[in-house]
Amino acid sequence: MASDGAVIIKRIKKSGHGGHHGGAWKVAYADFVTAMMAFFLLMWLINTTTPEQKRGIADYFAPQSIAETVSGAGGVLGGKVMGEESSRAGGAASVFQKNSPSSPTNPTHSTQAGSVHGGAANASGQGADAASDSHSSASAQDGDFAHAAEAIHQAIHDNPDIAALSRQVMIDNTPEGLRIQLVDQDGRPMFQQGTSEPMPYTKRLLAEVGRIIDRLPNRVSISGHTEAATFEGPNGTTNWELSSARANAARALLAAGGLVQDRIYEVAGKAGSEPLLPEDPNASANRRLSIVLLREAPPVPPGHQL
């Protein structure tokens, strides 16, 4: 206290020593350790899971399990577009095939010069219109296919009898059409071993699929596939007969689900000629049914000359 009676207050300012010794580094270190644990767990899972399990995990996290692919009639890892030539080149044993109506023949061309030029201009305009109609039709079909794929997944998810099969149903959009594959899994096959008798859950699954695809007008191609291992059944039956019989059994079950028989374009057995997993031709996933909603050409406008 000063002599004049004034009070003097002395404030001592403490420096912020040790601020860097707080707990923020502990949080960062904990995040780092957690990330490393997750990384090593992922590496362990990758090394211990089978190809079928990896595929199932990928399908589970796919938004709609539908994706563009160029694999055509082959497996999702490779193959070729299925047409009149390529399907036969693959060695498919066809049970029956319904051909589409033949295209109308071209009308007789006029030999007059004016008619030729007029026809060329008209053909050019019609060609542009046809291209536009084709593009519009393709977009519409892709939209229909996407809705059908979503409806199938939802129907499986909502049915407790077949909900466990969701990871064995693979749906993708191919140049040929919407492909729905019912894939075997170790311990849960679609058919009884060595026969064309479907499992009870397979019957319910195909009935749901048939009910949904019946909403669309597209024709349907059905093919059966086996693994590459040699099979010899009664009366000398092989994988060809077995895969054909399974495809035909699937046709009957789809019909029971509501699919009109006139919609069936082809039923074929392909044995092990188009494996889903080419790197493992004897894998159980190669045993499968493939149901394809075929792309349809847009209808020809009245008066259109082909």
Beta strands, then each sheet from edge to edge (+ up, - down):
strand 1: 93-97
strand 2: 169-173
strand 3: 177-183
strand 4: 220-225
strand 5: 264-269
strand 6: 288-294
sheet 1: 1+ 5- 4- 6+ 3- 2+
end
